[in-house]
Amino acid sequence: TGWKAFDADVRAEFARQHLVGCAVAVVNSSGQIYSATLGHRSLGRRERVNADTYFRVGSTTKSMTSLLAATSVDQGELSWDQPVTSAWPGFRAPTDQLTTNLRVRDMFGMASGIGVPDGFDLHFGYPSAPQLLQSIVNLPVIAPPNTEFFYNNPVYAAGGYLPLLAQKNPPVDLTGAYNKLMAERVYGPSGMTGARIGDDPRGLVSNFATGNTLDLKGVARPVPFGAIGSSVPSGGTLATLRDMAAYVR
């Protein structure tokens, strides 16, 4: 009865929000205990969503990037409390004090004290990893560290590259090295057998969902795929329901 009621609630909320397609799973330590796939992969093509439909899972990638950093801590390649400059001597923050005092953990905590310019958009950020890393020095300082929450994609992405920089990968090679290490240390071990990095699934997989938003009249309209360039550690994962259920478990 409980799961029937839960399923009814999921379907009611799907309708209430005028969603086009979704995939839902509930897991515990033993495995997947509930799943539902609703609607269609896109507005224009009426194929149904199923458990193998790929979604851009967006900023949930951040938790996977933190997990990647944690594997480096476990293996002694990084320490959460070491200065960022000791992991990567080329690091430069907006002030000398921040450059000296920011720790590895501060890059992942959304309270580094560093902001972003007004109007900054993840999809129109920095095409290459070296550009992203070099941009940190020019970002605005908004508060002392660990005093104010600020959701910062560039700082987080730079933190996501620290495991690669600590391994002495040159900045120009970071995006490819990040993709490879994520597959080896996060996707594979957690059972995300289909997950991959990709800001546009076309040409990579055939079964994928497209994004949508509601227009001013409350009607769903498709949103084009947008490149996120070097910010992949902040939001570059493509994954299926099976992948995400395995990851959460």
N, C-alpha and C positions, 0 to 999 in steps of 0.2 A: 504494500500500500504506500509506503514511504517513497519508494522509487517511482511509482506511478504518479504520485503527486508532484514529485520533483520534475519528472519528465513533462508533465502538464504545464508546470511553471516555466520551464525552459521554452516550450513551444509558444506559450502565451507572450513571453517577453520577446521572442523572435518576431512575432507579429506586431507587438506594440512598438518596437523600435524600427519597423519597416526594413528589416535586414534583408539582404539578397541571399546570402548563404553563410553558414557557420558550421563549426564542428566543436562538440563539447565532450569532455571526458572527465570522469572522477576516478581517482586512483587511491589506493592505499599501498602499504609496503608489499603486499602480495601481488599487486597488479591492478589492472583496469577493472573497475566494478560497475561502471556505467558509461555509456557513450551514446551520442546522437549526432547525426549529420542532417542538416536542414537546408532546404533551398537549393540554389543554383550557384555555379561557379562564377557566373557573370550575368549582367543584364542582357547582353546581346546573344550569348550562346546558352541554351537552356540545359546543358548537361548538369546532372545532379552532383552536389558535393558528396564525396564519400571519404572513407578513412584514409585514402591515399592522395587526397587533394592537397596540393602544396599551398601554403599561405606565407606571405611575408609576416613574420611574427614580430617585427619591429623591435621595440626597446626591451622586450623580454630577452633579447640577445645580450643585454647588459649583464644579466645575472650569469649567463654562460661565460662571458668575458671575465667576470670576477672569479668564476670557478677555474678558468684557465690560469689566472694569476695565482689562485690558491694551489694549483698543482706545482707551480714554480716555487712557491713557499715551501710546500711539502718536500720538494727535491733539493732544497737549499740554494736555489738559484736567486731567490729574492727573499726579503724579509718585509713584513708589513710595515715595520717601524723604521726601516732604513731610509735615509734621505733619497729622494728621487735622483739627485745628482750622483749618488754612489752607484745607482743602477745604470744610469745613463749620464755620463759627464756632460753631454751636450745640452742637457735640459736648461731652459731659461724661462722663468716666470716673469710676470710684469714688474716685479720689484726684486731687488737683491735679497731682501729678507725672505720673501716667498721662495725664491730660487734656492736659498740655503736651507730653509726650514720645512718645506713641504715633504711629507713622507709618502711612501708608496700607497699606503691606505688612504691618504687624503685625495688621491686622484679618483677614487671610487666612491667617495662619501657624499658628493653633492654639497659639500660645505667647505670647499677650498678657499673661499673668499674671492674667487675669480668669477666674473660674469661673462656675458657675450654682448656684442653691440646690439642696439635696438634694431629690430627687423631681421636679425640673423635667422637663416633657415638652413636646417640640416642638409636639404637637397641642393642648396646652392653654396655649399661650403668650400672644401678644399679637395681638388681632384687627386692629389698625391699625398702619401704619408709625410714626406719631408715638408710639404707646405703646411700640413696640419700641425706638425710639431713646431715649426717655426712661428706659427700664428699665436701660440700661447703667450709669448712675450708681449704681444700687442693687445691682449684682451683687457677689459677694464677691471680694476679692483673695486669690489663693492662692500667688503666687510673683512674683519680679521678672520683667520681660519677658524672653523668649527664654531661659528657664532650665528650663521645665517644659511638656511637651506636655499640653494639655487641650482636648478636643473641644468647641468652644463654638458652638452654632448661633446664638444671638442676636448675638454679636459678629460672626460671619461675615455674617449677614444685614445687619447695619448697614453692614459694609464693602461689601456688594453694592449698597447704596443710594448710596454715595459718588459714583459717576459721575453720578447724577441730581441729587444735592445740589450737586455742583460746577457743574452746568448751571443752578443756581438754581431747580430745581423745588421747590415748597413741599412740606413733609413730608406733608401730607394727600393729595397727588397721586402719591406715590412708587410705589405698587404698580402702578397703571396705566401710569405712565411706564416702570417697569422692564420690564413685559411688552412694551411697544412697542419699547424699545431692544434687548431681547434678540432679538426677531424681526428687527429691522433689521441688527444687527451680529453676531449669533452664529448663530441658526437659519438665516437666509437665506443668508449667505455660505458657511456650511459645508455646505450641501446638505441641511439638516434640514427638508425641505419640509413635513413633516406636524407637526413639533414645536410645542408650545404650552404655556402655563402653565395648570395646572389641578389642584386637589387632589382633584377628583371628576370622572371622565370622563363620568358619566351626564348626558345632555343635550348634551354636546359632541361625542361620537363614539359610534358604535354597536358598533364592534369593539374591545373592551377586555378586559384581564385583571383579575381581582380578586385581592387579596392573600389569603394563607393562612398559617396557622401550625400547628404540631403540638401537640395537646393532651397531657395527661399520659400518655395511652395510646399516643402516637405516631401518632395519627390526624389527618389534615389537617382543619382547620376554617377557614371563611372569616373574614377580618378585615374589619370595616366600614371604609369610606373615612372618613378623619379629616381635618378641615380644618386647614391649617397657617397660615392667616391671613397675617400680614405676614412670616412666615418663608420666603416663596417663594424668595428668593435662595439659601436653604440646601437646598431640596429640592422645588421646585414644578413640575418639567418632566414633561410627558406626551410620550412618544415611542415610535416603532415601531422594529423591528429595522433597517429601511432608514435611519431617521434616525440611530440610534446608530452604525451602520457608517459612515455618511457623516461623522459627527462625529469618530470615532476616526481615520479616514483623514485 
